[in-house]
């Protein structure tokens, strides 16, 4: 059995024995607070063992620009549609780069220079499968794949999926680069707690159904952008996660599968970073502190 599956199975067993962790939570929360104190920008952190209340919840109800973490909810909605039979994984979608704004009558196009996955732009006019679009949307953070899937699913449907799952603190507003909608205050916002609750449910096979949850985790394990949480972990530690970034923002939402099998959830969000590289180093340090704290405290 692959290591992350062993870790996950063990973590699920531990989740049945719920501990409040109050005595041990405060020192870890204090350590994370110390790491962010006096640092430029805003940092929000949610850290919890699988199935347990968070041991760190630093500014975890503060809304922050979702950046590409919003793609998690497009993935979620796609699997809801698969189950309902309104979308097929093998369905082919013709790639295009003209989208209708959520407001008004104007169309808009994505700026390829602002995207992280160029190959899909070479496929304009050609059909690409839904499965492939979802893969590059998550693993390569393709904005074009994201908008194609949002167009196919519909913004109202994605919002309804988020609402049905009771994910508080998550606002799915619009497609990427729909600046007309943005000008009207329609934006994608998340909180560390909201993303943490989503990753908790996903890790416990409670997003759509067990098979869908496992399939989504498999996609997230192939993430190619690993500069936020992963550098704070021992090399080779499996992490199912989605990063996101824009200027001044570095985000990551993860299920971490440590070698000892004690799966945990970690969400790190930030905003107003005057130096993105320095902000990343701080987020790396927070990840390392969480890993060390959980390892020290044991199960």
C-alpha positions in Angstrom: 0.0 0.0 0.0 1.4 3.4 -0.9 2.8 5.4 2.0 0.2 8.2 1.8 -2.6 5.6 1.8 -1.1 4.0 4.9 -0.8 7.3 6.6 -4.3 8.3 5.7 -5.8 5.0 6.9 -4.0 5.4 10.2 -5.1 9.0 10.5 -8.7 8.1 10.0 -8.5 5.5 12.7 -7.0 8.1 15.1 -9.9 10.5 14.2 -12.3 8.2 16.0 -10.5 9.1 19.3 -11.3 12.8 19.6 -9.1 14.8 21.9 -9.7 18.5 22.6 -5.9 19.1 22.7 -6.5 22.3 24.7 -3.4 21.9 26.9 -1.1 21.3 24.0 -2.7 23.7 21.5 -1.7 26.9 23.2 2.1 26.4 22.9 1.8 25.6 19.2 -0.6 28.5 18.6 1.8 30.8 20.5 4.8 29.6 18.4 2.9 30.4 15.2 1.9 33.8 16.5 5.5 34.5 17.4 6.6 33.6 13.9 4.2 36.1 12.5 4.5 38.9 15.1 6.0 42.0 13.7 6.2 40.6 10.1 4.9 42.8 7.3 1.7 41.6 5.8 -1.1 39.4 7.3 -0.9 35.7 7.9 -3.8 33.3 8.7 -3.2 29.7 9.7 -5.3 26.7 10.4 -3.7 23.5 11.6 -5.5 20.4 12.9 -5.1 16.7 13.2 -7.4 14.7 11.1 -10.9 14.8 12.5 -10.1 17.1 15.3 -10.5 20.7 16.3 -7.7 23.0 15.1 -4.7 23.4 17.5 -3.8 26.5 15.6 -6.4 29.0 14.4 -4.6 32.3 13.8 -6.8 34.9 12.1 -8.5 31.9 10.6 -11.8 33.6 10.1 -10.3 36.6 8.2 -11.4 36.7 4.5 -8.4 36.7 2.2 -8.0 36.7 -1.6 -8.5 33.1 -2.6 -6.1 33.3 -5.6 -5.9 29.8 -7.1 -7.2 28.0 -4.0 -10.6 28.8 -5.6 -9.9 26.0 -8.1 -10.5 23.5 -5.3 -14.2 24.3 -5.5 -14.3 24.0 -9.3 -12.9 20.6 -8.9 -15.4 19.8 -6.2 -18.3 21.0 -8.4 -17.1 18.9 -11.3 -17.2 15.7 -9.2 -20.7 16.6 -7.9 -21.7 17.0 -11.6 -20.1 13.6 -12.4 -22.2 12.0 -9.7 -25.4 13.7 -10.9 -24.7 12.6 -14.5 -24.7 16.2 -15.8 -21.0 16.0 -16.7 -18.8 13.2 -18.0 -15.1 13.0 -17.3 -14.6 12.0 -21.0 -16.6 15.0 -22.3 -14.6 17.1 -24.8 -14.5 20.9 -24.5 -13.2 23.0 -27.3 -10.5 25.3 -25.9 -11.2 29.0 -26.4 -10.1 32.2 -24.7 -13.2 34.4 -24.9 -15.5 34.4 -21.9 -18.6 36.3 -21.0 -18.5 38.5 -17.9 -20.7 37.6 -15.0 -22.0 41.2 -15.2 -22.7 43.4 -18.1 -22.5 42.4 -21.8 -18.8 42.5 -22.4 -16.5 39.5 -23.2 -13.0 39.2 -21.9 -9.9 37.1 -22.5 -7.2 35.8 -20.2 -3.7 37.3 -20.4 -1.5 34.3 -21.2 1.5 36.0 -19.6 -0.4 35.9 -16.2 -1.1 32.2 -16.6 1.1 29.4 -15.3 0.4 26.8 -18.0 1.2 27.8 -21.6 0.5 24.4 -23.4 -3.3 24.8 -23.2 -3.2 28.0 -25.2 -1.7 26.0 -28.1 -4.8 23.9 -28.1 -7.2 26.8 -28.8 -9.8 25.5 -31.3 -9.1 21.9 -30.4 -11.2 19.6 -28.0 -9.7 18.6 -24.7 -11.2 16.3 -22.2 -12.7 17.4 -18.9 -10.4 15.0 -17.1 -7.4 16.7 -18.6 -8.7 20.2 -17.9 -9.2 19.4 -14.2 -5.8 17.9 -14.0 -3.9 20.9 -15.4 -6.3 23.3 -13.5 -5.0 21.8 -10.2 -1.5 20.5 -10.8 -0.4 23.3 -13.1 -2.8 26.0 -11.8 -4.0 26.7 -15.4 -6.3 29.7 -15.4 -7.5 28.9 -18.9 -8.6 25.4 -17.8 -10.3 26.9 -14.8 -12.4 29.3 -16.8 -13.3 26.7 -19.3 -14.6 24.5 -16.4 -16.4 27.4 -14.7 -18.1 28.2 -18.0 -19.2 24.6 -18.4 -20.4 24.2 -14.8 -21.7 27.7 -14.2 -20.9 30.1 -11.3 -24.3 29.6 -9.7 -23.8 25.8 -9.6 -20.4 26.1 -8.0 -21.8 28.5 -5.4 -24.6 26.0 -4.7 -22.1 23.2 -4.1 -20.1 25.3 -1.6 -23.3 26.2 0.2 -24.6 22.7 0.3 -21.5 21.5 2.0 -21.8 24.2 4.6 -18.4 25.7 4.0 -18.4 28.9 5.9 -15.9 31.6 4.9 -15.8 30.5 1.3 -17.1 33.0 -1.3 -16.9 31.8 -4.9 -17.5 35.0 -6.9 -16.4 34.8 -10.5 -14.1 33.5 -13.2 -10.5 34.5 -13.2 -9.8 38.0 -14.7 -13.4 38.9 -14.9 -12.5 42.5 -14.1 -16.0 43.9 -14.7 -17.3 41.6 -12.0 -14.4 42.5 -9.8 -15.1 46.2 -10.2 -18.6 45.5 -8.7 -17.0 43.8 -5.7 -17.7 40.2 -6.9 -14.5 38.4 -5.8 -13.2 35.0 -4.7 -12.5 35.0 -1.0 -11.6 32.3 1.5 -10.7 31.9 5.2 -8.2 29.5 6.7 -11.0 27.9 8.6 -13.2 27.5 5.5 -10.4 25.9 3.6 -9.4 23.8 6.6 -13.0 22.5 6.9 -13.0 21.6 3.2 -9.7 19.7 3.5 -10.9 17.9 6.6 -14.0 16.7 4.8 -11.9 15.7 1.8 -9.4 13.7 3.9 -12.3 11.9 5.6 -14.0 11.0 2.2 -16.9 13.3 2.9 -16.6 15.5 -0.3 -19.2 14.1 -2.7 -18.5 10.4 -1.8 -15.5 8.3 -0.9 -14.5 7.5 -4.5 -14.7 11.1 -5.6 -12.7 12.2 -2.5 -10.0 9.7 -3.3 -9.9 10.8 -6.9 -9.6 14.4 -6.0 -6.8 13.7 -3.4 -4.9 11.8 -6.1 -5.0 14.8 -8.4 -3.9 17.1 -5.5 -1.0 14.8 -4.8 0.4 15.7 -8.2 0.6 19.4 -7.4 3.7 20.9 -9.2 3.9 24.2 -7.2 5.3 23.3 -3.8 6.9 26.4 -2.4 4.6 27.2 0.6 4.0 24.2 2.9 6.2 21.5 1.4 9.6 23.2 2.2 8.8 23.0 5.9 8.4 19.2 5.7 10.8 16.3 5.5 11.8 15.7 1.9 9.4 13.3 0.2 6.5 13.8 2.5 3.3 13.3 0.5 1.1 16.4 0.4 -2.3 16.7 -1.3 -2.7 20.5 -1.7 -3.5 23.5 -3.8 -1.4 26.6 -3.8 -2.4 30.0 -5.0 -0.8 33.4 -5.5 -1.1 36.9 -6.8 1.1 39.8 -6.0 1.3 40.1 -2.2 -0.6 36.9 -1.6 0.8 33.4 -1.1 -1.7 30.6 -0.1 -1.7 26.9 0.4 -4.3 24.4 1.6 -3.1 20.9 2.3 -3.6 17.4 3.7 -0.2 16.3 5.0 0.7 12.6 5.3 3.7 12.4 7.7 5.8 9.2 7.8 4.4 8.4 11.3 0.9 8.1 9.8 -0.7 11.0 11.8 -2.4 12.9 9.0 -3.0 16.5 9.5 -4.6 19.5 7.8 -2.6 22.7 7.3 -3.9 25.9 5.6 -1.6 29.0 5.3 -2.9 32.2 3.8 -1.3 35.6 3.5 -2.0 39.0 2.1 -0.3 42.5 1.7 3.1 40.9 1.6 5.6 43.7 0.6 8.2 41.1 -0.3 6.8 37.8 -1.7 10.1 35.9 -1.2 10.3 37.0 2.4 6.7 36.1 3.0 7.3 32.6 1.5 10.2 32.0 3.9 7.9 32.9 6.8 5.2 30.5 5.6 7.9 27.8 5.2 8.9 28.4 8.8 5.3 28.1 10.0 4.9 24.8 8.2 8.1 23.5 9.8 6.9 24.6 13.2 3.5 22.9 12.8 5.2 19.7 11.7 7.7 19.7 14.6 4.9 20.6 17.0 2.7 17.7 15.9 5.6 15.3 15.8 6.6 16.3 19.4 3.1 16.0 20.8 2.4 12.7 19.1 -1.1 11.3 18.8 
